[in-house]
């Protein structure tokens, strides 16, 4: 099971630790999916992932 980094959009308690909004936490993939699905956080891309993905913000 892989570990994902999530940036919290709102305060959240994980493993009995309260994390304020804006915090980045590392969680198992299933927990990350739950946090994202429930609008609690967003996946943080690694530098390598960000460089590999095409830039959606193209200006003409």
C-alpha positions in Angstrom: 0.0 0.0 0.0 1.4 3.3 -1.0 1.7 6.5 1.1 0.1 9.7 -0.3 0.6 13.3 0.9 -2.7 15.2 1.4 -3.1 19.0 2.0 -6.0 19.5 4.2 -8.8 21.9 3.2 -10.2 21.9 6.7 -9.3 20.8 10.2 -9.1 17.0 10.6 -8.2 14.5 13.2 -6.1 11.6 12.0 -4.8 8.9 14.3 -5.9 10.9 17.3 -3.9 13.9 16.2 -5.7 17.2 15.3 -4.3 18.8 12.2 -5.3 22.4 11.2 -6.5 23.3 7.7 -3.6 23.8 5.3 -1.5 21.0 6.9 0.1 18.3 4.8 -0.2 14.8 6.2 1.1 11.5 4.9 -1.5 8.7 4.8 -2.1 5.3 3.2 -3.7 5.4 -0.2 -7.1 4.3 1.0 -7.2 7.0 3.7 -6.1 9.6 1.0 -9.0 8.5 -1.3 -11.4 8.9 1.6 -10.1 12.4 2.5 -10.3 13.5 -1.2 -13.8 12.0 -1.8 -15.2 13.6 1.3 -13.8 17.1 0.4 -11.4 17.2 3.4 -8.1 17.4 1.4 -6.4 17.4 -1.9 -3.6 15.2 -3.2 -0.2 16.9 -3.2 1.8 16.0 -6.3 5.5 15.3 -5.9 7.9 17.4 -7.8 8.5 14.5 -10.2 4.7 14.1 -10.8 4.2 17.8 -11.3 7.0 17.9 -13.9 5.6 14.8 -15.7 2.0 16.1 -16.0 1.2 18.5 -18.9 0.5 22.1 -17.9 -3.3 22.7 -18.2 -2.8 26.5 -18.0 -1.7 27.3 -21.5 -2.1 30.9 -22.7 -2.4 31.9 -26.3 
